[in-house]
Amino acid sequence: MAKKKYAIVLDASKCLNCKACTVACKFENDVPVGHETYRI
């Protein structure tokens, strides 16, 4: 089975680097504990 890929689209000019978007994405998509996130 292929690994799931997650993505989020946001306005980077409004980013406060609080990581709330990452937390919300993991919660909403039931991302497993230990799944790594990458900043691009």
PEFENMO-V450441 format. One record per helix or strand of 2 or more residues. SS is the DSSP state (H for helix, E for strand). FROM is the first residue (numbers start at 1). TO is the last residue. Records with the same first field share a line. If there is no record, write none. Layout:
SS = FROM-TO, FROM-TO
//
This chain:
H = 12-14, 20-28
//
